[in-house]
Amino acid sequence: MTTPLDLKKHLSQRAQRVMGTLGKQTSVPIPGLINLGSGTPDFAPPPPVFEAMQAAIRAGKAQYTAWTGIPELREAIAEKLRAENGLHYDPATEIIATAGAQEALMLTLMTLLDPGDEALTPSPNYDEYTRDALILGGTLVPVPTTPETNFTVTAAQIEAAITPRTKAIVIVTPNNPTGTMLSRETLTQIAAVATRHDLIVVSDEIYEYYRFDGYEHVSMASLPGMRERTITINSFSKSFAMTGLRLGYLAAPAEIVEAMLPFHHAMMICPNVIAQYGGVAALTTPRDWFNDVLTEYDRRRRVWMSALDSMGLPYTPPQGAYYVFFDVRRTGLTSAQFVARARAEAQLIFQPGTIGGGAGEGFIRGALTKASPEFEQGLERLAAFVRSLT
Ligand SMILES: Cc1ncc(COP(=O)(O)O)c(C=O)c1O
């Protein structure tokens, strides 16, 4: 009999640091389970996206493109940023098309953080930033926010967390998982802190189109003096329901983009060529198709809020993104216990609020991404489950 190899000793410390942080993925949908917390939009991309991808296949597009993406795509991105976000980037030198925002944020942190370095972010936060920093030997330092202030961060809280190792401030607006947005006023104050301490700002804007009750989306890089110190991250995943096509982008000053290229090349060389043609069509199709989506998501948001009101569960009123962050502390369960029992006893899937750090303890991330009638069935099950607990 051969002795089994001790494979763990062969793994890098980097690999060991993040081992287990992802949890297990359920690859096969389990019949009867309703996922009321999913981050995947439930609508289809507009038809021109598929037509452009089919045309690209028919034209035999299968080879590498420019590392930063086909020129038409970068031009369409630059035009979108100009027209919608008030941002001016040179498509030749200041934009990289990436394999989703996920690659863009890893590229960003690789370019900014050395081992021991810190990036600050309001927490609860998108968990991938934490893992990326950990892989790199740096730290994503959470700036905890509280339910009392609807998980909204202040510039003073961010400033108080700055240390000599702080390199960057990461903001995500609209936010996953809390559904809150940063106002122009708060962004301006954060911009002043970044400038005073000479920090880079990473601005993840992938939920920019999901806004309710008239909330305004402001791009950090559009504020005076911020273009030079901001890396803007965006994606086709949420804006066009293209999560599986893996296409995103970042825009930053040319010097930063140039520094990112070796990392981008090492991981991707270039994003998927067919998806890139789909991306051009997505950006050049008039966006009125999205009105119906937003109306439906707003309807679900209102149904969610009134259901939670009847259950007696408080929540952070969702301003943007497509999440509903609700408070289960009165059930006496932790976030993890609530998620486990909701799955076992009510066949419901949620994300625990703690997925984005300890500040979300006692909270659950629900989502607006489930269509009727499963949506209403899920909420009924949730109500019955909550009744059984209290
Ligand atoms: C805040 C945030 N940033 C980035 C991503 C990654 O998105 P993509 O599919 O573009 O890689 C997600 C995905 O849920 C997210 O919520």
The ligand as an SDF file (V2000), in Angstrom:
LIG
                    3D

 16 16  0  0  0  0  0  0  0  0999 V2000
  -20.3650   44.3790   -6.0820 C   0  0  0  0  0  0  0  0  0  0  0  0
  -19.9860   43.3600   -7.0810 C   0  0  0  0  0  0  0  0  0  0  0  0
  -18.8580   43.5420   -7.7900 N   0  0  0  0  0  0  0  0  0  0  0  0
  -18.4600   42.6390   -8.7080 C   0  0  0  0  0  0  0  0  0  0  0  0
  -19.1910   41.4910   -8.9630 C   0  0  0  0  0  0  0  0  0  0  0  0
  -18.7160   40.5260  -10.0000 C   0  0  0  0  0  0  0  0  0  0  0  0
  -19.4370   40.7000  -11.1790 O   0  0  0  0  0  0  0  0  0  0  0  0
  -19.0360   40.1270  -12.5990 P   0  0  0  0  0  0  0  0  0  0  0  0
  -20.0640   39.1030  -12.9560 O   0  0  0  0  0  0  0  0  0  0  0  0
  -19.0480   41.2920  -13.5140 O   0  0  0  0  0  0  0  0  0  0  0  0
  -17.6770   39.5340  -12.4920 O   0  0  0  0  0  0  0  0  0  0  0  0
  -20.3830   41.2640   -8.2430 C   0  0  0  0  0  0  0  0  0  0  0  0
  -21.1800   40.0440   -8.4900 C   0  0  0  0  0  0  0  0  0  0  0  0
  -22.1730   39.7740   -7.8440 O   0  0  0  0  0  0  0  0  0  0  0  0
  -20.7890   42.2260   -7.2750 C   0  0  0  0  0  0  0  0  0  0  0  0
  -21.9190   42.0720   -6.5790 O   0  0  0  0  0  0  0  0  0  0  0  0
  1  2  1  0
  2  3  1  0
  2 15  2  0
  3  4  2  0
  4  5  1  0
  5  6  1  0
  5 12  2  0
  6  7  1  0
  7  8  1  0
  8  9  2  0
  8 10  1  0
  8 11  1  0
 12 13  1  0
 12 15  1  0
 13 14  2  0
 15 16  1  0
M  END
$$$$
